[in-house]
Amino acid sequence: MPLDKSRLFDFLETLDEEINKEITVVAVGGTAMTLLDLKTSTIDIDFTIPSGDIPEFKAALDSLQPGYKVDLWPDGCVFSQILPDDYLGRSSKVKDFKRIHLRVLHPVDIVVTKIGRLEDRDIQDIEACIRKFKISKIEIEERAADVHYVGKDENYIENLKYVLWKFY
């Protein structure tokens, strides 16, 4: 069942009631795209969370059992990419609940994390980010150079070349 921005906020508000300490969650993937109004909804919920906050988040999630897929990655890991340590500082505040501080990845970080998988929907998401936020080729190249890819580096490099060719 797709989740729009309102349902994402409802989910986090409910989850917030189960949390016992302040935590930070950073929306990535389709969740980030939805929160940035680049997509109307997402099919699952994706976050990267500082590793010290993950146990609290998982405990609350286990108690709720929301009925839809929630993916979590630690410390700037997103799918098969590892962002530089400054990912959190580059992210933007979306909303503060009582205990959950919701942030969203910087649009350039969304692009460089989607380059790793590069399915059709990722290409559409990359294009939407580039257009709305007027992301330059150099911004993508520079940030991609700082991303660590888990897997064959050649795959990421080829995907990056394709994205740069397609949009610039």
Residue pairs with C-beta under 8 A, 6 or more apart in sequence:
1 67
1 68
2 40
2 41
2 42
2 43
3 11
3 34
3 41
3 42
3 43
3 44
3 45
3 68
4 34
4 40
4 41
5 34
5 35
5 37
7 41
8 31
8 34
8 35
8 42
8 45
9 95
11 45
11 66
12 25
12 95
12 97
12 100
12 102
13 97
14 64
15 57
15 60
15 61
15 64
15 66
15 100
16 97
16 98
16 99
16 100
17 98
18 59
18 60
18 63
18 64
19 56
19 57
19 60
19 98
19 99
19 100
20 56
20 99
21 56
21 99
22 99
22 100
22 101
23 49
23 50
23 53
23 56
23 57
23 99
23 100
23 101
24 49
24 50
24 53
24 88
24 100
24 101
24 103
25 47
25 49
25 53
25 57
25 100
25 101
25 102
25 103
26 47
26 48
26 49
26 87
26 88
26 91
26 103
26 104
26 105
27 34
27 35
27 46
27 47
27 94
27 102
27 103
27 104
27 105
28 46
28 47
28 48
28 73
28 78
28 79
28 105
28 110
28 113
29 42
29 46
29 71
29 78
29 79
29 110
29 113
29 114
30 39
30 42
30 43
30 44
30 46
30 121
30 125
31 42
31 44
31 45
31 46
31 47
32 46
32 104
32 105
32 110
33 39
33 42
33 110
33 125
33 128
33 129
34 40
34 41
34 42
35 94
35 102
35 104
36 104
36 107
36 110
36 132
38 125
38 128
38 129
38 132
39 125
39 128
43 69
44 68
44 69
44 70
44 71
45 68
45 69
45 70
45 71
46 70
46 71
46 73
46 78
47 57
47 70
47 71
47 72
47 73
48 72
48 73
48 74
48 75
48 76
48 77
48 78
48 83
48 87
48 105
49 57
49 72
49 73
49 74
49 75
50 74
50 75
50 88
51 74
51 75
54 72
54 74
57 72
58 72
61 70
73 79
76 82
76 83
76 84
76 85
76 87
76 88
77 83
78 105
78 109
78 113
79 113
79 116
79 117
80 116
80 117
80 149
80 150
80 151
81 112
81 113
81 115
81 116
81 147
81 148
81 149
81 150
81 156
82 147
82 148
82 149
82 150
83 105
83 109
83 112
83 113
83 146
83 147
84 146
84 147
87 105
87 106
87 109
88 103
90 105
90 106
90 108
90 109
91 103
91 104
91 105
91 106
91 109
92 103
92 104
92 106
93 101
93 102
93 103
94 102
94 103
94 104
95 102
96 102
105 113
107 129
107 132
107 133
107 135
108 129
108 133
108 135
108 139
108 140
108 143
109 143
110 125
110 129
111 126
111 129
111 130
111 135
111 140
111 143
111 163
112 140
112 143
112 144
112 147
113 147
114 122
114 125
114 126
115 122
115 126
115 144
115 156
115 159
115 160
115 163
116 149
116 151
116 155
116 156
116 159
118 159
118 162
118 163
123 163
123 166
126 163
126 167
127 167
129 135
130 167
137 164
137 167
137 168
140 160
140 163
140 164
141 160
141 164
144 156
144 160
147 156
149 155
149 156
